């Protein structure tokens, strides 16, 4: 096992090790990437934990604030705002949450013609969000337009939101893929194909099942984000998810971040459930 490091300066002037040459088995590669300066700086501002993102699939602000009050300090909480909350509460809910210090994954899964996507992404970039999503099935030009829109819309002095491409939804089974989407590829090859295209088009990462992460690391590389929903602690119901894994499995396979909803939000003690999953994933 061989590791070579050099010290690089971060934006705040501190020095951190950057891995240059690696001779490790697969899990060693994943672990090394998680300790690298880009990963630490992007996700955590220097602390060595990978994000557990709480999916807040709610339909009003009253429920939102009720849950947030149980999760902890805003700076310690990373939340996913999806269509249900965004369409009910509007754009101001995102502005208010980012102003309070919450990290926001705005998961709207944009899918439209490139020009429309460019203008939509440009507007979203003004909100101070950390992640947003497009459907990879929209194609390379649409993904490129989304990235260009995020760059154009980001205010000076702010970080450009990371663009994540959704490969196949975790609710899509092999049967649906073959018989409804009429895809000739098996699920793992379809996800790999979409992820490669998304990276080449300028996406910063993909949304995928944890079951696909190991192969994606091997085929696409460690310089890409693999954000995985479909996470269920051992003993939890799968609900409407077809391709699921535990936080421990996601950690071992190399997920960059995980998204967890009902096992946290429906728990009798949401903060305790959140902290337990953070601990299991890190």
Secondary structure per residue as TSV (DSSP state, phi and psi in degrees):
chain	resnum	aa	ss	phi	psi
A	1	X	-	360.0	124.8
A	2	X	E	-129.6	131.9
A	3	X	E	-130.5	131.2
A	4	X	E	-118.0	130.8
A	5	X	E	-120.0	150.0
A	6	X	E	-127.5	156.3
A	7	X	E	-92.6	132.7
A	8	X	E	-119.7	152.7
A	9	X	E	-91.6	133.0
A	10	X	-	-89.6	177.0
A	11	X	T	-62.5	-28.2
A	12	X	T	-90.2	7.8
A	13	X	S	91.4	-6.4
A	14	X	-	-80.3	161.5
A	15	X	E	-108.3	138.3
A	16	X	E	-137.2	153.4
A	17	X	E	-74.8	139.3
A	18	X	E	-119.6	126.2
A	19	X	E	-71.2	131.9
A	20	X	E	-105.3	-50.0
A	21	X	E	-126.8	136.0
A	22	X	E	-128.8	132.7
A	23	X	E	-131.1	82.4
A	24	X	-	-136.7	163.9
A	25	X	-	-75.8	177.5
A	26	X	H	-56.4	-49.4
A	27	X	H	-65.0	-31.6
A	28	X	H	-64.2	-37.9
A	29	X	H	-63.1	-44.6
A	30	X	H	-62.7	-45.5
A	31	X	H	-61.5	-43.0
A	32	X	H	-62.8	-42.0
A	33	X	H	-61.1	-39.1
A	34	X	H	-68.3	-20.1
A	35	X	H	-95.3	-2.9
A	36	X	S	-73.1	154.8
A	37	X	H	-59.6	-43.1
A	38	X	H	-58.7	-42.5
A	39	X	H	-65.1	-47.8
A	40	X	H	-63.7	-46.7
A	41	X	H	-65.4	-42.1
A	42	X	H	-67.0	-51.4
A	43	X	H	-78.0	-41.8
A	44	X	H	-127.3	3.1
A	45	X	T	61.5	26.1
A	46	X	T	113.3	-19.1
A	47	X	-	-89.0	155.0
A	48	X	-	-99.1	58.1
A	49	X	-	-126.2	143.7
A	50	X	-	-92.9	143.1
A	51	X	-	-69.9	139.4
A	52	X	E	-108.8	114.9
A	53	X	E	-98.0	126.6
A	54	X	E	-88.7	119.5
A	55	X	E	-80.3	112.6
A	56	X	E	-101.0	78.6
A	57	X	-	-86.8	75.8
A	58	X	-	-120.6	165.0
A	59	X	S	-113.4	3.3
A	60	X	S	-157.1	161.2
A	61	X	H	-70.3	-28.3
A	62	X	H	-61.7	-46.6
A	63	X	H	-64.5	-38.4
A	64	X	H	-57.8	-52.9
A	65	X	H	-69.1	-28.5
A	66	X	H	-64.8	-42.5
A	67	X	H	-71.5	-45.4
A	68	X	H	-58.5	-36.4
A	69	X	T	-63.3	-20.7
A	70	X	T	-97.4	-3.8
A	71	X	T	-98.7	-20.3
A	72	X	-	122.7	-169.4
A	73	X	-	-66.4	143.5
A	74	X	G	-52.7	-40.5
A	75	X	G	-67.8	-14.3
A	76	X	G	-101.5	3.8
A	77	X	-	-123.0	130.0
A	78	X	E	-116.0	120.2
A	79	X	E	-122.6	150.9
A	80	X	E	-104.3	122.7
A	81	X	E	-104.2	119.1
A	82	X	E	-107.7	-167.3
A	83	X	H	-58.2	-43.0
A	84	X	H	-58.4	-50.6
A	85	X	H	-72.4	-42.8
A	86	X	H	-63.2	-43.3
A	87	X	H	-71.9	-26.8
A	88	X	H	-86.2	-40.8
A	89	X	H	-99.8	-21.2
A	90	X	-	88.1	-179.6
A	91	X	H	-67.2	-28.6
A	92	X	H	-64.1	-29.5
A	93	X	H	-63.0	-36.7
A	94	X	H	-69.8	-44.1
A	95	X	H	-58.6	-43.0
A	96	X	H	-66.5	-39.4
A	97	X	H	-68.7	-42.8
A	98	X	H	-67.5	-35.1
A	99	X	H	-63.8	-29.7
A	100	X	H	-81.5	-11.7
A	101	X	T	108.6	2.6
A	102	X	-	-73.0	140.1
A	103	X	E	-82.3	134.2
A	104	X	E	-120.8	127.1
A	105	X	E	-102.0	104.5
A	106	X	E	-91.3	102.8
A	107	X	E	-102.4	83.8
A	108	X	E	-104.0	-7.1
A	109	X	E	48.4	60.2
A	110	X	E	-60.9	138.2
A	111	X	-	-155.8	100.7
A	112	X	S	-161.7	-173.4
A	113	X	-	-68.8	153.0
A	114	X	H	-54.0	-42.1
A	115	X	H	-65.5	-42.0
A	116	X	H	-64.2	-41.5
A	117	X	H	-65.1	-40.2
A	118	X	H	-56.7	-49.8
A	119	X	H	-69.0	-35.5
A	120	X	H	-66.0	-44.9
A	121	X	H	-65.0	-36.4
A	122	X	H	-60.8	-39.2
A	123	X	H	-70.0	-41.6
A	124	X	H	-65.0	-31.4
A	125	X	G	-63.8	-19.7
A	126	X	G	-80.2	-4.9
A	127	X	G	-90.8	-7.0
A	128	X	-	80.8	21.2
A	129	X	-	-77.4	164.0
A	130	X	S	-100.1	-43.5
A	131	X	E	-126.9	152.8
A	132	X	E	-147.7	169.7
A	133	X	E	-131.2	151.9
A	134	X	E	-131.4	160.7
A	135	X	E	-83.0	124.9
A	136	X	G	-61.0	-28.2
A	137	X	G	-64.9	-10.7
A	138	X	G	-71.8	-14.7
A	139	X	-	98.6	166.5
A	140	X	H	-65.4	-39.5
A	141	X	H	-67.4	-36.8
A	142	X	H	-65.2	-42.7
A	143	X	H	-63.2	-45.0
A	144	X	H	-60.3	-41.4
A	145	X	H	-64.2	-38.2
A	146	X	H	-62.6	-45.4
A	147	X	H	-63.5	-43.5
A	148	X	H	-61.9	-38.7
A	149	X	H	-65.5	-41.0
A	150	X	H	-62.5	-42.1
A	151	X	H	-64.7	-44.9
A	152	X	H	-66.2	-32.8
A	153	X	H	-90.1	-11.4
A	154	X	S	-73.1	125.1
A	155	X	-	-61.5	150.7
A	156	X	T	-57.3	136.5
A	157	X	T	86.5	-1.4
A	158	X	S	-109.7	156.7
A	159	X	-	-79.6	138.4
A	160	X	-	-68.5	130.1
A	161	X	-	-57.3	145.2
A	162	X	E	-78.2	132.6
A	163	X	E	-96.9	120.1
A	164	X	E	-112.0	132.2
A	165	X	E	-98.0	129.3
A	166	X	E	-80.0	124.0
A	167	X	-	-82.2	-97.8
A	168	X	S	-111.4	134.3
A	169	X	-	-57.0	145.9
A	170	X	T	-69.0	-9.2
A	171	X	T	-86.0	-8.0
A	172	X	-	-83.5	120.8
A	173	X	-	-90.3	169.5
A	174	X	H	-60.0	-37.1
A	175	X	H	-64.9	-44.0
A	176	X	H	-65.4	-42.3
A	177	X	H	-56.7	-46.1
A	178	X	H	-77.7	-42.2
A	179	X	H	-100.8	-18.5
A	180	X	T	-108.5	-40.7
A	181	X	S	-86.4	-9.8
A	182	X	-	54.5	40.2
A	183	X	-	-91.9	128.1
A	184	X	-	-80.6	-16.9
A	185	X	S	-82.6	148.2
A	186	X	-	-68.3	162.6
A	187	X	H	-54.1	-46.5
A	188	X	H	-63.5	-37.3
A	189	X	H	-73.9	-35.0
A	190	X	H	-64.1	-46.2
A	191	X	H	-62.6	-42.9
A	192	X	H	-61.5	-43.9
A	193	X	H	-61.2	-45.7
A	194	X	H	-65.9	-39.6
A	195	X	H	-66.1	-42.3
A	196	X	H	-60.9	-46.1
A	197	X	H	-61.3	-42.7
A	198	X	H	-63.4	-42.7
A	199	X	H	-63.1	-44.8
A	200	X	H	-63.6	-27.0
A	201	X	H	-84.9	-6.4
A	202	X	T	111.1	2.5
A	203	X	-	-65.5	153.1
A	204	X	S	-90.1	-13.4
A	205	X	E	179.4	-173.7
A	206	X	E	-133.5	156.0
A	207	X	E	-97.0	124.5
A	208	X	-	-152.3	167.1
A	209	X	-	-70.4	145.6
A	210	X	G	-59.7	-21.7
A	211	X	G	-66.5	-20.0
A	212	X	G	-101.4	-6.6
A	213	X	H	-64.5	-43.0
A	214	X	H	-58.4	-48.3
A	215	X	H	-66.0	-36.3
A	216	X	H	-64.0	-42.0
A	217	X	H	-56.8	-44.8
A	218	X	H	-69.7	-37.4
A	219	X	H	-91.5	-29.0
A	220	X	H	-110.7	-31.3
A	221	X	-	118.3	171.0
A	222	X	S	-92.2	-6.2
A	223	X	S	-91.4	44.1
A	224	X	S	-152.4	147.5
A	225	X	E	-93.2	134.8
A	226	X	E	-120.2	96.2
A	227	X	E	-100.9	124.6
A	228	X	E	-122.8	117.2
A	229	X	-	-83.9	-165.2
A	230	X	-	69.5	32.1
A	231	X	B	-99.9	127.4
A	232	X	-	-135.4	122.7
A	233	X	-	-57.0	153.5
A	234	X	T	-53.4	131.1
A	235	X	T	93.0	-9.3
A	236	X	-	-82.9	154.8
A	237	X	-	-71.7	146.4
A	238	X	-	-74.4	-18.6
A	239	X	T	54.7	-126.6
A	240	X	T	-97.7	16.4
A	241	X	-	-92.6	135.9
A	242	X	S	-98.1	-30.5
A	243	X	S	-121.9	95.1
A	244	X	-	-120.5	163.6
A	245	X	B	-154.8	162.2
A	246	X	-	-83.2	163.5
A	247	X	H	-57.0	-37.2
A	248	X	H	-63.3	-43.5
A	249	X	H	-62.4	-44.1
A	250	X	H	-61.0	-39.8
A	251	X	H	-62.2	-48.3
A	252	X	H	-65.5	-33.8
A	253	X	H	-84.6	-12.9
A	254	X	T	103.8	23.4
A	255	X	-	-60.9	137.1
A	256	X	S	-75.8	-35.5
A	257	X	E	-155.8	155.3
A	258	X	E	-123.4	153.1
A	259	X	E	-116.3	124.4
A	260	X	E	-131.5	130.0
A	261	X	-	-112.7	-91.5
A	262	X	H	-57.2	-36.4
A	263	X	H	-61.0	-19.7
A	264	X	H	-98.1	-53.5
A	265	X	H	-69.0	-26.0
A	266	X	T	-98.8	2.3
A	267	X	S	-70.5	153.3
A	268	X	T	-65.3	-29.3
A	269	X	T	-130.8	88.0
A	270	X	H	-57.5	-39.3
A	271	X	H	-65.0	-42.9
A	272	X	H	-63.3	-40.6
A	273	X	H	-64.7	-42.1
A	274	X	H	-61.4	-48.7
A	275	X	H	-65.6	-35.5
A	276	X	H	-65.6	-40.2
A	277	X	H	-70.8	-38.5
A	278	X	H	-57.3	-45.9
A	279	X	H	-63.9	-42.1
A	280	X	H	-66.2	-33.6
A	281	X	H	-83.2	-15.9
A	282	X	-	-119.0	360.0
